[in-house]
Amino acid sequence: IPVFMLLLACSLNNLEGFVKVQNFLAHPLIKFMLFGSLLALFYHLIAGIRHLLMDFHLGDSLKGGRLGARLVLLITIIFAIFLGMWLW
C-alpha cells in the first residue's frame, strides 16, 4: 500500500509525474507485480468479510466453513480474471 500511495502522490504532483508513473506501470513486470498485489489485497478483503460473517455465526459450522472458503476462492478467481482483463 505505501508503494501505491507513493505512485499516487507522484502522479498527482504534475503532468510529468503522471507521465512517469504511466510509463512505469506500462512495463510487463510491473503489471504482473501490480496484479499480484491487488489480487492479494482483494483476497484479504473477501476473507476478512467471511470471518466477520462467521463472528455473527453465519457459516461457522464445518459445512458452512467449507462453503465459505470455496466461495472466497471462487470470488477471488473471478476478480483475478476481470483484473487481468483490465490491466492487459
C-alpha positions as a printed Julia matrix, in Angstrom:
88×3 Matrix{Float64}:
   0.0     0.0     0.0
   2.8     2.52    0.67
   4.1     2.0    -2.87
   0.62    2.65   -4.27
   0.38    5.83   -2.2
   3.78    6.97   -3.45
   2.77    6.37   -7.06
  -0.48    8.25   -6.5
   1.33   11.2    -4.93
   3.85   11.28   -7.78
   1.12   11.14  -10.42
  -0.86   13.95   -8.79
   2.13   16.31   -8.48
   2.28   17.46  -12.08
   1.91   16.27  -15.66
   5.49   15.0   -15.88
   4.99   12.88  -12.76
   1.79   11.46  -14.2
   3.56   10.51  -17.44
   6.43    8.91  -15.47
   4.0     6.8   -13.43
   2.06    5.87  -16.56
   5.26    4.72  -18.31
   6.39    2.88  -15.17
   3.12    0.97  -14.92
   3.23    0.03  -18.61
   6.18   -2.36  -18.05
   5.01   -6.04  -18.09
   6.92   -6.99  -14.92
   5.42   -4.06  -13.02
   1.96   -5.01  -14.3
   2.49   -8.55  -13.03
   3.61   -7.26   -9.61
   0.63   -4.88   -9.52
  -1.67   -7.77  -10.45
  -0.29   -9.91   -7.62
  -0.5    -7.13   -5.06
  -4.07   -6.14   -5.95
  -5.14   -9.77   -6.02
  -3.65  -10.38   -2.56
  -5.39   -7.28   -1.18
  -8.72   -8.35   -2.67
  -8.38  -11.91   -1.31
  -7.57  -10.49    2.12
 -10.66   -8.25    1.95
 -13.01  -11.07    0.93
 -11.59  -13.5     3.5
 -11.94  -10.78    6.17
 -15.6   -10.31    5.28
 -16.06  -14.08    5.55
 -14.54  -14.07    9.02
 -16.74  -11.14   10.07
 -19.79  -13.12    8.95
 -18.52  -16.08   10.95
 -18.39  -13.81   14.03
 -22.16  -13.42   13.57
 -22.45  -17.24   13.41
 -23.13  -17.3     9.67
 -21.28  -20.24    8.18
 -19.45  -21.26   11.33
 -20.27  -24.96   11.03
 -17.94  -27.34    9.22
 -20.16  -27.45    6.14
 -20.66  -23.67    6.17
 -16.94  -23.07    6.65
 -16.06  -25.21    3.67
 -18.69  -23.5     1.55
 -17.43  -20.08    2.65
 -13.85  -20.99    1.79
 -14.89  -22.18   -1.67
 -16.89  -19.0    -2.23
 -13.91  -16.85   -1.24
 -11.71  -18.69   -3.74
 -14.35  -18.51   -6.47
 -14.91  -14.77   -5.99
 -11.15  -14.21   -5.98
 -10.72  -16.18   -9.23
 -13.5   -14.17  -10.89
 -11.87  -10.95   -9.67
  -8.5   -12.16  -11.0
  -9.98  -12.66  -14.46
 -11.51   -9.18  -14.52
  -8.35   -7.61  -13.06
  -6.23   -9.33  -15.72
  -8.52   -8.08  -18.47
  -8.35   -4.55  -17.05
  -4.56   -4.49  -16.66
  -3.74   -6.05  -20.01
